[in-house]
Amino acid sequence: MIDPKNFDVISPMFKADNPDYNPMTDYCGSGRLGCLVPDRPLGIDLTRACYLHDFRWQQARTWQKAREANLKFYADIYALAKSNGLSHVEAAAMAEVYFRGVNSWVACLIFWKGRIFG
């Protein structure tokens, strides 16, 4: 993955600034779990947030850095949801669901498995 140049998920220049980003790629979910994690809940495209989260996780070398990536993921999903007309409560709820998925003990195991076993 090429380093993203634009980390603003609601920027109209996001696609142009990040040539490696392809909105047709399933960035949300991993492996066999990808089918359980929708890319476009309520019609809101979250692939930009998932793309950046994947990049940040690849760069993280500690669980603390991965948790920071998870918090940024929450903020990115919230921003996308709000920019698509969801209320504060609705956007926060959507972001919370995705955040819990990446910040769980299962996610921690996946993170360390990738670092220890490649």
Backbone torsions as a table, in degrees:
resi	resn	phi	psi	omega
1	MET	NA	130.3	175.8
2	ILE	-73.4	140.2	178.7
3	ASP	-58.3	126.7	177.3
4	PRO	-62.3	146.3	177.4
5	LYS	-101.7	-21.6	-176.7
6	ASN	-127.3	116.9	-178.4
7	PHE	-102.0	9.5	-180.0
8	ASP	-92.7	102.6	-172.6
9	VAL	-66.0	-20.0	179.8
10	ILE	-101.7	5.8	178.8
11	SER	-69.3	135.2	175.6
12	PRO	-66.5	-15.9	-179.7
13	MET	-94.6	4.2	-174.6
14	PHE	-54.1	-51.0	-178.1
15	LYS	-64.7	-42.4	-179.0
16	ALA	-66.4	-37.2	-177.8
17	ASP	-78.6	-17.8	-177.5
18	ASN	-124.0	79.5	-174.4
19	PRO	-62.5	-20.2	179.8
20	ASP	-78.9	-15.9	-178.5
21	TYR	-76.5	129.6	176.7
22	ASN	-128.8	110.9	-176.1
23	PRO	-63.0	-12.3	178.3
24	MET	-87.3	-7.2	178.0
25	THR	-82.1	142.8	179.3
26	ASP	-85.5	88.8	178.4
27	TYR	-84.2	-20.5	-177.0
28	CYS	-88.3	123.5	-176.1
29	GLY	89.5	163.2	179.9
30	SER	-136.3	140.5	176.1
31	GLY	54.7	-132.3	-178.3
32	ARG	-70.1	-16.7	179.1
33	LEU	-81.9	-10.1	-177.4
34	GLY	-56.2	-33.8	-179.0
35	CYS	-70.9	-15.9	179.6
36	LEU	-89.5	-11.1	-175.6
37	VAL	-115.1	102.9	-177.5
38	PRO	-68.4	140.4	176.7
39	ASP	-79.5	-27.2	-173.1
40	ARG	-134.7	64.4	177.8
41	PRO	-67.2	137.4	-178.4
42	LEU	55.8	23.9	179.9
43	GLY	80.1	5.6	-178.9
44	ILE	-93.6	119.2	-177.7
45	ASP	-75.3	111.1	-179.8
46	LEU	-100.1	7.4	-174.9
47	THR	-62.8	-29.9	177.1
48	ARG	-63.2	-44.9	179.4
49	ALA	-64.2	-41.9	-179.4
50	CYS	-67.4	-39.0	177.2
51	TYR	-59.1	-48.5	179.8
52	LEU	-67.1	-36.9	177.7
53	HIS	-63.7	-42.9	176.9
54	ASP	-58.5	-44.6	179.1
55	PHE	-61.6	-47.8	-178.0
56	ARG	-63.4	-37.5	177.9
57	TRP	-66.9	-37.7	178.0
58	GLN	-62.6	-34.1	-179.1
59	GLN	-80.9	-22.2	-176.4
60	ALA	-69.6	135.5	177.5
61	ARG	-114.6	-6.9	178.0
62	THR	-132.7	159.4	177.1
63	TRP	-64.5	-31.3	177.1
64	GLN	-61.6	-42.8	178.0
65	LYS	-67.0	-36.2	176.8
66	ALA	-65.5	-39.3	177.6
67	ARG	-65.2	-37.5	175.1
68	GLU	-62.8	-40.4	176.4
69	ALA	-62.3	-38.2	179.3
70	ASN	-65.4	-39.3	178.0
71	LEU	-66.6	-38.2	176.5
72	LYS	-67.1	-35.5	176.4
73	PHE	-60.5	-45.6	176.6
74	TYR	-56.3	-49.5	-178.1
75	ALA	-62.8	-39.1	179.6
76	ASP	-66.1	-43.8	179.3
77	ILE	-65.8	-41.6	177.5
78	TYR	-58.2	-46.4	-179.4
79	ALA	-61.8	-43.4	178.9
80	LEU	-64.5	-42.4	-179.6
81	ALA	-64.6	-45.2	178.7
82	LYS	-63.1	-41.2	-178.6
83	SER	-68.9	-14.3	177.4
84	ASN	-103.2	17.1	170.9
85	GLY	93.9	3.0	177.1
86	LEU	-75.0	149.8	176.6
87	SER	-71.4	170.9	177.0
88	HIS	-56.3	-46.8	-177.4
89	VAL	-64.4	-44.3	-179.7
90	GLU	-65.7	-43.7	180.0
91	ALA	-65.2	-41.7	178.8
92	ALA	-64.6	-39.2	179.3
93	ALA	-64.9	-43.7	178.9
94	MET	-62.7	-46.5	-180.0
95	ALA	-62.2	-38.0	-179.1
96	GLU	-64.2	-41.2	179.5
97	VAL	-60.2	-47.7	-179.9
98	TYR	-68.5	-40.0	179.1
99	PHE	-60.1	-44.9	179.7
100	ARG	-61.2	-34.3	178.4
101	GLY	-64.9	-39.9	-177.4
102	VAL	-90.4	-10.2	-176.6
103	ASN	-111.9	19.6	-177.5
104	SER	-89.3	172.0	177.0
105	TRP	-66.0	-31.0	177.3
106	VAL	-65.0	-43.4	177.8
107	ALA	-62.1	-38.1	177.5
108	CYS	-60.6	-43.9	178.2
109	LEU	-62.9	-42.3	178.2
110	ILE	-62.7	-42.7	178.8
111	PHE	-57.6	-52.1	-176.9
112	TRP	-71.4	-33.3	176.8
113	LYS	-59.4	-43.5	179.1
114	GLY	-64.7	-30.5	-179.5
115	ARG	-84.1	-33.6	-176.7
116	ILE	-86.4	-43.0	-173.4
117	PHE	-104.9	-2.5	176.3
118	GLY	80.5	NA	NA
